[in-house]
Amino acid sequence: MKSQLFGLKILFCIMLVIAGVWMIILPLVSDLPTVRKRIENNRTAGINPTAVFYTDHPGMVDIERNIQARVDSSPESFWTFNF
C-alpha cells in the first residue's frame, strides 16, 4: 500500500511538471522575439503547425522537384548505395 501511494505521488508530481511546462513555460517561450519571428514566418509561408507530415504543405511539391533535380544533376554529391 505504501509503494502504491508513493507511485501516485510521483505520478502527480510528473503531471504537475508537465502541466506547468505546457501552461506556463511554453507560452512564455512563444513570446520571445526569435520564436515569435519564426511563428510569423511559418504563418506567412502557410505552414500549418498542426500538420502531421511536412508533405501536407502545399509548397512541398516544388521543394521535392528542386531536390530531385539537384540529385539528378549531380548524383555523386549525394549518398549512394552499392548493394
N, C-alpha and C positions, 0 to 999 in steps of 0.2 A: 504494500500500500504506500509505503514511504517513497519508493522509487517511482511509482506512478505519479504521485504528487510532484516530485522533483521534475519528472518529464513534462508535466503540464506547465510548471513554472517556466521551464526552458522554452517550451513552445510559445507561451505567452510573451516571453521576452523577445523571441525571434520575430513574432508577429508585430510587436510594438516597434522594433527597429525597422522592419520593412515598411510599416505604415509611416513612420517618421521620415524615412528617406523619401518615400513616394509623395507625401503630403507637404513636407517642409523643404527638404534639401533640393529635390528636383525643380520645384517652382523657383527657388532662389537661383539655381544654376541657369535656368532658362531666361532669367533677366540679365545675365551677364552680356556685355556688348558683343563679344565674339560669338556667343551662342545665339543671341538674338539675330545677328547678321546672317549666320548660317541658316537659321529658320526662315528668314525672309528670302534669302537666295533660293532655297528649296521651294518656297511658295511661288516665287516669280517663275521658276523653271517648271512649275506644275507638278512637282514631285509630291506624291501622296505619302505621308509618313506612316500611314496605316496599311500601305500595300504589302502584301505578303512576299512578293518577289520583285526584284528590280526590273524584271521584264514587264511588269504591269505599267511601267512608264511609257507613254506614247512615243517618246523620242528614242526608245531603245532600239527600234528597227534601224534607224540611221547609225546609231553607235555600233551596232553589230556589223553593219555593212562596212563601216570605216575600219573596224578591227580586222574583218575578214580580208579587206583589200590590202591592208598592211601585211598580213600573214602571207597572202598570195604573192605579193610583190617581193618579199624577202623572207622566205621560209627558214633560211639558215639563221636568221636573227632570233627565232623563237625556238621553243622546245621541239625536240624530235625524239621519236621513239623508234628504236630498232629492235624489232622482235624477231 
